[in-house]
Amino acid sequence: MPLLFVVAITQVRNSTTILTKEFIDSLPNGWTEYAWKRINKGQEHNCTNKALCVEKLSLVLPERPPFVPRQIGRCAVIGNSGDLLKAKFGKEIDGYDAVIGENGAPIQNYTEYVGSKSTFRLLNRGSAKALDKVVELDESRKEVLLVKTTIHDIMNKMIQEIPIDNPVYLMLGASFGSAAKGTGLKALEFALSICDSVDMTRYFSESRKGHTPLHGRAYYQMMECLGLVKIHSPMRADPNRELKWLPSKSTISAAKFAAEKVLSRIGAGRDDPLRSCSIIKKQHKGTIMSIPGIRKAAKEHLKYVEGATIYPLEKSLGHGSLCTVP
């Protein structure tokens, strides 16, 4: 389990989680199969008519990713647990470069606990179908909405009718595998893909009807042990504790290579940024990736991968990624 987890984290760290037209174009039968079955849930029309599908999905499908790894410095991922009311983290949270929230979690009247800043908000299907209510949670109306895939005929109609000024993007599937699809985990996955460092408030509480947080908790705590995140929890005896031992980069690299070999993965054991690519396609000519406020670390990453965009393939931890190259 730890070896496979290291591979999953590496994959998330070096790839986008935003779904794009480029990704669907590059998939074999991407429009006729993936876009219809995975995104539009088979509603009304299949995507044999590509122009129709592009029109239906255009509001949530950028041409190429608007975010790249390590574009943002320090990020805070805010959970919805009632335990957050046991500690006033608000001032500290507002000091982060970006804050990632979840679903319909309110900000107003809770700023001393969760702060007033909200940069991104990850939405599940239920919240996505109530976008008119969600956008009211952020007074600035600049919050970026990240939607886990849902029926977009319904959602796009809602976006057009409200209307919504917020940027809206569609999230790619679960890179951590089919057994870990919780909204909290997806929010953390997105943060790891664009931030240098990630701190999170307590994202788990006691089990209740219809909700068992133990699976996600194990992932969060393992990520903390790997030094990828820091968890702030009022339930800990020492909320500000720091881990005294973390595996070195060489240890993590060795574990990554070992896991890739166990998985019989393409390019196993090679120190090549495109080693995991099982599908490689040329990027669209003349397409410019619009990335606001790109940092030096992000530029260095783009130079390292030689301008390639790397997409994790869904439910395919052992079968690599789809990569587009200049």
C-alpha atoms as a printed R data frame, in Angstrom:
    type eleno elety resid chain resno       x      y       z
1   ATOM     1    CA   MET     A     1   0.000  0.000   0.000
2   ATOM     2    CA   PRO     A     2   2.661  2.647   0.849
3   ATOM     3    CA   LEU     A     3   4.573  1.981  -2.404
4   ATOM     4    CA   LEU     A     4   1.462  2.331  -4.550
5   ATOM     5    CA   PHE     A     5   0.536  5.462  -2.640
6   ATOM     6    CA   VAL     A     6   3.886  7.086  -3.429
7   ATOM     7    CA   VAL     A     7   3.248  6.475  -7.135
8   ATOM     8    CA   ALA     A     8  -0.260  7.969  -6.863
9   ATOM     9    CA   ILE     A     9   1.045 11.084  -5.115
10  ATOM    10    CA   THR     A    10   3.813 11.529  -7.686
11  ATOM    11    CA   GLN     A    11   1.261 11.234 -10.472
12  ATOM    12    CA   VAL     A    12  -1.019 13.832  -8.878
13  ATOM    13    CA   ARG     A    13   1.837 16.215  -8.116
14  ATOM    14    CA   ASN     A    14   2.933 16.319 -11.750
15  ATOM    15    CA   SER     A    15  -0.363 16.519 -13.588
16  ATOM    16    CA   THR     A    16  -3.483 18.575 -13.895
17  ATOM    17    CA   THR     A    17  -6.838 17.399 -12.608
18  ATOM    18    CA   ILE     A    18  -8.882 19.696 -14.879
19  ATOM    19    CA   LEU     A    19 -10.689 18.107 -17.814
20  ATOM    20    CA   THR     A    20 -10.056 19.768 -21.186
21  ATOM    21    CA   LYS     A    21 -11.051 19.506 -24.842
22  ATOM    22    CA   GLU     A    22  -7.435 18.549 -25.525
23  ATOM    23    CA   PHE     A    23  -7.754 15.519 -23.234
24  ATOM    24    CA   ILE     A    24 -10.944 14.270 -24.907
25  ATOM    25    CA   ASP     A    25  -9.505 14.873 -28.384
26  ATOM    26    CA   SER     A    26  -6.446 12.784 -27.478
27  ATOM    27    CA   LEU     A    27  -8.358  9.802 -26.087
28  ATOM    28    CA   PRO     A    28  -9.204  6.959 -28.480
29  ATOM    29    CA   ASN     A    29 -12.925  7.460 -29.214
30  ATOM    30    CA   GLY     A    30 -12.862 10.290 -26.690
31  ATOM    31    CA   TRP     A    31 -15.967 12.071 -27.970
32  ATOM    32    CA   THR     A    32 -18.050  9.082 -28.995
33  ATOM    33    CA   GLU     A    33 -17.418  7.085 -25.820
34  ATOM    34    CA   TYR     A    34 -15.759  9.025 -22.981
35  ATOM    35    CA   ALA     A    35 -17.571 12.345 -23.362
36  ATOM    36    CA   TRP     A    36 -20.964 10.711 -23.740
37  ATOM    37    CA   LYS     A    37 -20.763  7.995 -21.099
38  ATOM    38    CA   ARG     A    38 -18.497  9.657 -18.532
39  ATOM    39    CA   ILE     A    39 -19.424 13.321 -18.735
40  ATOM    40    CA   ASN     A    40 -22.904 13.588 -20.166
41  ATOM    41    CA   LYS     A    41 -24.127 10.318 -18.609
42  ATOM    42    CA   GLY     A    42 -25.755  9.274 -21.886
43  ATOM    43    CA   GLN     A    43 -28.361 12.021 -21.683
44  ATOM    44    CA   GLU     A    44 -30.319 13.053 -24.807
45  ATOM    45    CA   HIS     A    45 -27.540 12.821 -27.393
46  ATOM    46    CA   ASN     A    46 -24.414 10.779 -27.742
47  ATOM    47    CA   CYS     A    47 -21.292 12.483 -28.989
48  ATOM    48    CA   THR     A    48 -21.243 11.141 -32.524
49  ATOM    49    CA   ASN     A    49 -22.044 14.794 -33.244
50  ATOM    50    CA   LYS     A    50 -18.820 16.304 -31.896
51  ATOM    51    CA   ALA     A    51 -19.887 19.910 -32.578
52  ATOM    52    CA   LEU     A    52 -23.006 19.407 -30.465
53  ATOM    53    CA   CYS     A    53 -21.047 17.916 -27.591
54  ATOM    54    CA   VAL     A    54 -18.451 20.695 -27.671
55  ATOM    55    CA   GLU     A    55 -21.274 23.230 -27.511
56  ATOM    56    CA   LYS     A    56 -22.915 21.457 -24.565
57  ATOM    57    CA   LEU     A    57 -19.677 21.179 -22.599
58  ATOM    58    CA   SER     A    58 -17.983 24.432 -23.655
59  ATOM    59    CA   LEU     A    59 -18.706 26.265 -20.415
60  ATOM    60    CA   VAL     A    60 -16.717 23.806 -18.325
61  ATOM    61    CA   LEU     A    61 -14.103 22.518 -20.779
62  ATOM    62    CA   PRO     A    62 -11.123 24.820 -21.405
63  ATOM    63    CA   GLU     A    63  -8.986 24.023 -24.439
64  ATOM    64    CA   ARG     A    64  -5.963 23.336 -22.234
65  ATOM    65    CA   PRO     A    65  -5.463 23.364 -18.440
66  ATOM    66    CA   PRO     A    66  -5.700 26.745 -16.679
67  ATOM    67    CA   PHE     A    67  -3.597 25.444 -13.755
68  ATOM    68    CA   VAL     A    68  -0.167 23.801 -13.618
69  ATOM    69    CA   PRO     A    69   1.807 22.088 -10.805
70  ATOM    70    CA   ARG     A    70   3.205 24.414  -8.120
71  ATOM    71    CA   GLN     A    71   1.614 27.478  -9.631
72  ATOM    72    CA   ILE     A    72   0.587 28.627  -6.123
73  ATOM    73    CA   GLY     A    73   2.738 28.768  -2.982
74  ATOM    74    CA   ARG     A    74   0.906 27.939   0.269
75  ATOM    75    CA   CYS     A    75  -2.608 26.471   0.114
76  ATOM    76    CA   ALA     A    76  -5.155 25.692   2.830
77  ATOM    77    CA   VAL     A    77  -7.815 23.003   2.321
78  ATOM    78    CA   ILE     A    78 -10.815 23.602   4.577
79  ATOM    79    CA   GLY     A    79 -13.030 20.731   5.677
80  ATOM    80    CA   ASN     A    80 -16.686 20.755   6.725
81  ATOM    81    CA   SER     A    81 -16.357 18.997  10.062
82  ATOM    82    CA   GLY     A    82 -18.255 20.571  12.969
83  ATOM    83    CA   ASP     A    83 -15.068 20.144  14.978
84  ATOM    84    CA   LEU     A    84 -13.728 23.256  13.227
85  ATOM    85    CA   LEU     A    85 -15.892 25.311  15.567
86  ATOM    86    CA   LYS     A    86 -13.673 24.146  18.435
87  ATOM    87    CA   ALA     A    87 -10.759 26.277  17.243
88  ATOM    88    CA   LYS     A    88 -10.480 29.713  15.659
89  ATOM    89    CA   PHE     A    89  -8.263 29.177  12.624
90  ATOM    90    CA   GLY     A    90  -9.755 32.079  10.610
91  ATOM    91    CA   LYS     A    91  -6.915 34.583  10.806
92  ATOM    92    CA   GLU     A    92  -4.328 31.922  10.017
93  ATOM    93    CA   ILE     A    93  -6.334 30.599   7.038
94  ATOM    94    CA   ASP     A    94  -6.641 34.077   5.509
95  ATOM    95    CA   GLY     A    95  -2.833 34.270   5.415
96  ATOM    96    CA   TYR     A    96  -2.534 31.521   2.790
97  ATOM    97    CA   ASP     A    97  -2.007 32.237  -0.912
98  ATOM    98    CA   ALA     A    98  -5.076 30.188  -1.819
99  ATOM    99    CA   VAL     A    99  -7.936 28.616   0.136
100 ATOM   100    CA   ILE     A   100  -9.868 25.580  -1.118
101 ATOM   101    CA   GLY     A   101 -13.340 24.928   0.271
102 ATOM   102    CA   GLU     A   102 -15.943 22.259  -0.302
103 ATOM   103    CA   ASN     A   103 -19.589 22.079  -1.421
104 ATOM   104    CA   GLY     A   104 -21.965 24.411   0.396
105 ATOM   105    CA   ALA     A   105 -19.785 25.184   3.423
106 ATOM   106    CA   PRO     A   106 -20.734 28.712   4.607
107 ATOM   107    CA   ILE     A   107 -18.236 31.496   5.225
108 ATOM   108    CA   GLN     A   108 -20.418 34.302   6.510
109 ATOM   109    CA   ASN     A   109 -20.835 34.226  10.312
110 ATOM   110    CA   TYR     A   110 -17.969 31.686  10.578
111 ATOM   111    CA   THR     A   111 -14.992 33.831   9.566
112 ATOM   112    CA   GLU     A   112 -13.276 33.560  12.960
113 ATOM   113    CA   TYR     A   113 -13.205 29.776  12.480
114 ATOM   114    CA   VAL     A   114 -12.605 29.369   8.708
115 ATOM   115    CA   GLY     A   115 -11.537 32.842   7.562
116 ATOM   116    CA   SER     A   116 -13.068 35.054   4.893
117 ATOM   117    CA   LYS     A   117 -10.898 33.999   1.974
118 ATOM   118    CA   SER     A   118 -12.111 31.529  -0.648
119 ATOM   119    CA   THR     A   119 -10.176 30.917  -3.859
120 ATOM   120    CA   PHE     A   120 -11.505 27.545  -5.027
121 ATOM   121    CA   ARG     A   121 -14.548 25.463  -4.127
122 ATOM   122    CA   LEU     A   122 -14.896 21.779  -5.026
123 ATOM   123    CA   LEU     A   123 -18.482 20.653  -5.660
124 ATOM   124    CA   ASN     A   124 -20.086 17.233  -5.778
125 ATOM   125    CA   ARG     A   125 -23.126 16.504  -7.945
126 ATOM   126    CA   GLY     A   126 -25.683 17.696  -5.413
127 ATOM   127    CA   SER     A   127 -23.962 21.041  -4.899
128 ATOM   128    CA   ALA     A   128 -23.369 21.468  -8.638
129 ATOM   129    CA   LYS     A   129 -27.116 21.311  -9.224
130 ATOM   130    CA   ALA     A   130 -27.593 24.224  -6.814
131 ATOM   131    CA   LEU     A   131 -25.002 26.592  -8.252
132 ATOM   132    CA   ASP     A   132 -27.265 29.584  -7.715
133 ATOM   133    CA   LYS     A   133 -27.034 28.935  -3.964
134 ATOM   134    CA   VAL     A   134 -23.309 28.121  -4.031
135 ATOM   135    CA   VAL     A   135 -22.206 31.334  -5.754
136 ATOM   136    CA   GLU     A   136 -23.908 33.385  -3.048
137 ATOM   137    CA   LEU     A   137 -21.534 31.943  -0.436
138 ATOM   138    CA   ASP     A   138 -18.672 34.071  -1.774
139 ATOM   139    CA   GLU     A   139 -19.456 37.785  -1.799
140 ATOM   140    CA   SER     A   140 -16.632 38.555  -4.245
141 ATOM   141    CA   ARG     A   141 -18.160 36.237  -6.901
142 ATOM   142    CA   LYS     A   142 -14.592 35.402  -7.984
143 ATOM   143    CA   GLU     A   143 -14.387 31.951  -6.417
144 ATOM   144    CA   VAL     A   144 -13.342 29.266  -8.918
145 ATOM   145    CA   LEU     A   145 -15.828 26.378  -8.946
146 ATOM   146    CA   LEU     A   146 -14.443 22.875  -9.552
147 ATOM   147    CA   VAL     A   147 -17.149 20.345 -10.323
148 ATOM   148    CA   LYS     A   148 -16.795 16.588  -9.961
149 ATOM   149    CA   THR     A   149 -18.333 15.164 -13.125
150 ATOM   150    CA   THR     A   150 -22.103 15.285 -13.308
151 ATOM   151    CA   ILE     A   151 -24.876 15.584 -15.930
152 ATOM   152    CA   HIS     A   152 -23.795 18.707 -17.761
153 ATOM   153    CA   ASP     A   153 -26.882 19.224 -19.887
154 ATOM   154    CA   ILE     A   154 -28.560 20.166 -16.605
155 ATOM   155    CA   MET     A   155 -25.642 22.108 -15.148
156 ATOM   156    CA   ASN     A   156 -24.855 24.121 -18.285
157 ATOM   157    CA   LYS     A   157 -28.484 25.163 -18.580
158 ATOM   158    CA   MET     A   158 -28.337 26.379 -14.987
159 ATOM   159    CA   ILE     A   159 -25.121 28.335 -15.627
160 ATOM   160    CA   GLN     A   160 -26.706 30.083 -18.601
161 ATOM   161    CA   GLU     A   161 -29.945 30.892 -16.831
162 ATOM   162    CA   ILE     A   162 -28.605 32.321 -13.537
163 ATOM   163    CA   PRO     A   163 -26.089 33.583 -14.948
164 ATOM   164    CA   ILE     A   164 -22.871 32.715 -13.118
165 ATOM   165    CA   ASP     A   165 -19.782 34.899 -13.480
166 ATOM   166    CA   ASN     A   166 -17.534 32.541 -11.517
167 ATOM   167    CA   PRO     A   167 -15.049 30.449 -13.514
168 ATOM   168    CA   VAL     A   168 -16.383 26.851 -13.666
169 ATOM   169    CA   TYR     A   169 -14.178 23.833 -14.418
170 ATOM   170    CA   LEU     A   170 -14.767 20.118 -14.604
171 ATOM   171    CA   MET     A   171 -12.609 17.784 -12.526
172 ATOM   172    CA   LEU     A   172 -11.003 14.697 -13.994
173 ATOM   173    CA   GLY     A   173 -11.704 11.340 -12.352
174 ATOM   174    CA   ALA     A   174 -10.162  9.918  -9.168
175 ATOM   175    CA   SER     A   175  -6.411  9.515  -9.530
176 ATOM   176    CA   PHE     A   176  -6.218  7.749  -6.183
177 ATOM   177    CA   GLY     A   177  -8.352  4.848  -7.424
178 ATOM   178    CA   SER     A   178 -12.000  3.879  -7.414
179 ATOM   179    CA   ALA     A   179 -12.140  3.313  -3.648
180 ATOM   180    CA   ALA     A   180 -11.342  6.895  -2.655
181 ATOM   181    CA   LYS     A   181 -13.615  9.386  -4.394
182 ATOM   182    CA   GLY     A   182 -14.680 11.597  -1.495
183 ATOM   183    CA   THR     A   183 -14.997 15.327  -2.101
184 ATOM   184    CA   GLY     A   184 -12.440 16.031   0.627
185 ATOM   185    CA   LEU     A   185  -9.879 13.787  -1.008
186 ATOM   186    CA   LYS     A   186 -10.489 15.337  -4.422
187 ATOM   187    CA   ALA     A   187 -10.008 18.814  -2.915
188 ATOM   188    CA   LEU     A   188  -6.700 17.686  -1.445
189 ATOM   189    CA   GLU     A   189  -5.696 16.069  -4.747
190 ATOM   190    CA   PHE     A   190  -6.317 19.342  -6.567
191 ATOM   191    CA   ALA     A   191  -4.326 21.290  -3.960
192 ATOM   192    CA   LEU     A   192  -1.377 18.912  -4.276
193 ATOM   193    CA   SER     A   193  -1.421 19.365  -8.046
194 ATOM   194    CA   ILE     A   194  -1.079 23.175  -8.001
195 ATOM   195    CA   CYS     A   195   0.476 24.138  -4.644
196 ATOM   196    CA   ASP     A   196   4.018 24.018  -3.251
197 ATOM   197    CA   SER     A   197   2.758 23.233   0.241
198 ATOM   198    CA   VAL     A   198  -0.661 22.172   1.528
199 ATOM   199    CA   ASP     A   199  -2.104 22.586   5.011
200 ATOM   200    CA   MET     A   200  -5.519 21.175   5.842
201 ATOM   201    CA   THR     A   201  -7.946 21.611   8.683
202 ATOM   202    CA   ARG     A   202  -9.539 18.548  10.215
203 ATOM   203    CA   TYR     A   203 -11.332 16.855   7.320
204 ATOM   204    CA   PHE     A   204 -12.717 13.879   9.190
205 ATOM   205    CA   SER     A   205 -15.159 13.335  12.015
206 ATOM   206    CA   GLU     A   206 -16.916 10.394  13.588
207 ATOM   207    CA   SER     A   207 -18.774  7.887  11.416
208 ATOM   208    CA   ARG     A   208 -22.451  8.570  10.878
209 ATOM   209    CA   LYS     A   209 -25.248  7.211   8.726
210 ATOM   210    CA   GLY     A   210 -24.228  7.267   5.086
211 ATOM   211    CA   HIS     A   211 -20.727  8.558   5.824
212 ATOM   212    CA   THR     A   212 -17.672  6.570   6.907
213 ATOM   213    CA   PRO     A   213 -14.592  8.830   6.941
214 ATOM   214    CA   LEU     A   214 -12.052  6.171   7.960
215 ATOM   215    CA   HIS     A   215 -10.870  5.456   4.415
216 ATOM   216    CA   GLY     A   216 -10.085  9.110   3.706
217 ATOM   217    CA   ARG     A   217  -8.511  9.552   7.130
218 ATOM   218    CA   ALA     A   218  -5.951  6.851   6.362
219 ATOM   219    CA   TYR     A   219  -4.965  8.655   3.144
220 ATOM   220    CA   TYR     A   220  -4.678 12.035   4.846
221 ATOM   221    CA   GLN     A   221  -2.498 10.705   7.644
222 ATOM   222    CA   MET     A   222  -0.262  8.817   5.234
223 ATOM   223    CA   MET     A   223   0.166 12.007   3.192
224 ATOM   224    CA   GLU     A   224   1.186 13.794   6.370
225 ATOM   225    CA   CYS     A   225   3.717 11.060   7.146
226 ATOM   226    CA   LEU     A   226   5.159 11.526   3.639
227 ATOM   227    CA   GLY     A   227   5.554 15.231   4.365
228 ATOM   228    CA   LEU     A   228   3.099 16.300   1.659
229 ATOM   229    CA   VAL     A   229   0.526 17.950   3.916
230 ATOM   230    CA   LYS     A   230   0.195 19.246   7.446
231 ATOM   231    CA   ILE     A   231  -3.060 18.585   9.307
232 ATOM   232    CA   HIS     A   232  -4.395 21.161  11.762
233 ATOM   233    CA   SER     A   233  -6.950 19.651  14.108
234 ATOM   234    CA   PRO     A   234  -8.480 20.992  17.331
235 ATOM   235    CA   MET     A   235  -8.956 17.348  18.359
236 ATOM   236    CA   ARG     A   236  -5.226 16.748  18.673
237 ATOM   237    CA   ALA     A   237  -3.524 17.195  22.006
238 ATOM   238    CA   ASP     A   238  -0.976 19.376  20.225
239 ATOM   239    CA   PRO     A   239  -2.617 20.912  17.114
240 ATOM   240    CA   ASN     A   240   0.688 22.499  16.038
241 ATOM   241    CA   ARG     A   241   2.755 19.354  16.296
242 ATOM   242    CA   GLU     A   242   5.378 18.672  13.661
243 ATOM   243    CA   LEU     A   243   6.583 15.283  12.515
244 ATOM   244    CA   LYS     A   244  10.126 14.629  13.700
245 ATOM   245    CA   TRP     A   245  10.982 12.196  10.926
246 ATOM   246    CA   LEU     A   246  10.166 12.252   7.241
247 ATOM   247    CA   PRO     A   247  11.479  9.978   4.486
248 ATOM   248    CA   SER     A   248  14.205 11.562   2.388
249 ATOM   249    CA   LYS     A   249  13.703 12.408  -1.286
250 ATOM   250    CA   SER     A   250  15.992  9.530  -2.224
251 ATOM   251    CA   THR     A   251  13.886  7.114  -0.133
252 ATOM   252    CA   ILE     A   252  10.688  8.336  -1.785
253 ATOM   253    CA   SER     A   253  12.284  8.059  -5.241
254 ATOM   254    CA   ALA     A   254  13.427  4.507  -4.500
255 ATOM   255    CA   ALA     A   255   9.918  3.594  -3.294
256 ATOM   256    CA   LYS     A   256   8.411  5.147  -6.408
257 ATOM   257    CA   PHE     A   257  10.653  3.175  -8.751
258 ATOM   258    CA   ALA     A   258  10.008 -0.045  -6.818
259 ATOM   259    CA   ALA     A   259   6.249  0.470  -6.966
260 ATOM   260    CA   GLU     A   260   6.353  1.188 -10.689
261 ATOM   261    CA   LYS     A   261   8.160 -2.104 -11.249
262 ATOM   262    CA   VAL     A   262   5.626 -3.984  -9.110
263 ATOM   263    CA   LEU     A   263   2.868 -2.466 -11.241
264 ATOM   264    CA   SER     A   264   4.766 -3.326 -14.448
265 ATOM   265    CA   ARG     A   265   4.334  0.291 -15.356
266 ATOM   266    CA   ILE     A   266   5.599  1.867 -18.566
267 ATOM   267    CA   GLY     A   267   9.059  3.383 -18.031
268 ATOM   268    CA   ALA     A   268   9.413  1.850 -14.549
269 ATOM   269    CA   GLY     A   269  12.568  2.982 -12.743
270 ATOM   270    CA   ARG     A   270  13.417  5.739 -15.222
271 ATOM   271    CA   ASP     A   271  13.956  9.346 -14.142
272 ATOM   272    CA   ASP     A   272  12.092 10.784 -17.121
273 ATOM   273    CA   PRO     A   273   9.159 13.217 -16.680
274 ATOM   274    CA   LEU     A   274   7.236 11.456 -19.458
275 ATOM   275    CA   ARG     A   275   8.077  7.905 -18.351
276 ATOM   276    CA   SER     A   276   4.477  7.182 -17.293
277 ATOM   277    CA   CYS     A   277   2.924  8.240 -20.608
278 ATOM   278    CA   SER     A   278   0.999  5.370 -22.147
279 ATOM   279    CA   ILE     A   279  -0.596  7.726 -24.713
280 ATOM   280    CA   ILE     A   280   1.400 10.590 -26.282
281 ATOM   281    CA   LYS     A   281  -0.278 13.074 -28.635
282 ATOM   282    CA   LYS     A   282   0.769 16.333 -30.282
283 ATOM   283    CA   GLN     A   283  -0.702 19.490 -28.802
284 ATOM   284    CA   HIS     A   284  -3.009 21.639 -30.908
285 ATOM   285    CA   LYS     A   285  -1.027 24.168 -32.927
286 ATOM   286    CA   GLY     A   286  -1.587 27.766 -31.994
287 ATOM   287    CA   THR     A   287  -3.296 26.918 -28.680
288 ATOM   288    CA   ILE     A   288  -1.998 29.044 -25.817
289 ATOM   289    CA   MET     A   289  -2.497 27.924 -22.235
290 ATOM   290    CA   SER     A   290  -3.904 30.843 -20.250
291 ATOM   291    CA   ILE     A   291  -2.367 30.644 -16.781
292 ATOM   292    CA   PRO     A   292  -2.883 33.585 -14.407
293 ATOM   293    CA   GLY     A   293  -0.051 34.518 -12.052
294 ATOM   294    CA   ILE     A   294   2.372 31.720 -12.944
295 ATOM   295    CA   ARG     A   295   5.220 31.408 -10.428
296 ATOM   296    CA   LYS     A   296   8.897 30.594 -10.921
297 ATOM   297    CA   ALA     A   297   8.363 27.068  -9.574
298 ATOM   298    CA   ALA     A   298   5.621 26.478 -12.157
299 ATOM   299    CA   LYS     A   299   7.839 27.765 -14.971
300 ATOM   300    CA   GLU     A   300  10.592 25.411 -13.837
301 ATOM   301    CA   HIS     A   301   8.123 22.524 -13.874
302 ATOM   302    CA   LEU     A   302   6.991 23.344 -17.429
303 ATOM   303    CA   LYS     A   303  10.642 23.484 -18.477
304 ATOM   304    CA   TYR     A   304  11.278 20.112 -16.785
305 ATOM   305    CA   VAL     A   305   8.478 18.382 -18.675
306 ATOM   306    CA   GLU     A   306   9.440 20.294 -21.847
307 ATOM   307    CA   GLY     A   307   6.015 21.889 -22.151
308 ATOM   308    CA   ALA     A   308   4.069 18.622 -21.976
309 ATOM   309    CA   THR     A   309   0.650 18.425 -20.332
310 ATOM   310    CA   ILE     A   310   0.222 15.235 -18.296
311 ATOM   311    CA   TYR     A   311  -3.247 13.841 -17.546
312 ATOM   312    CA   PRO     A   312  -3.717 10.884 -15.178
313 ATOM   313    CA   LEU     A   313  -5.877  8.212 -16.771
314 ATOM   314    CA   GLU     A   314  -8.928  7.388 -14.673
315 ATOM   315    CA   LYS     A   315  -8.884  4.251 -12.530
316 ATOM   316    CA   SER     A   316  -5.590  3.411 -14.152
317 ATOM   317    CA   LEU     A   317  -2.914  3.690 -11.485
318 ATOM   318    CA   GLY     A   318  -0.824  0.996 -13.140
319 ATOM   319    CA   HIS     A   319  -1.358  2.048 -16.734
320 ATOM   320    CA   GLY     A   320   0.204  5.471 -16.905
321 ATOM   321    CA   SER     A   321  -0.968  8.824 -18.169
322 ATOM   322    CA   LEU     A   322  -2.070 10.603 -21.307
323 ATOM   323    CA   CYS     A   323   0.487 13.223 -22.315
324 ATOM   324    CA   THR     A   324   0.328 15.967 -24.941
325 ATOM   325    CA   VAL     A   325   3.607 17.421 -26.185
326 ATOM   326    CA   PRO     A   326   4.489 20.508 -28.262
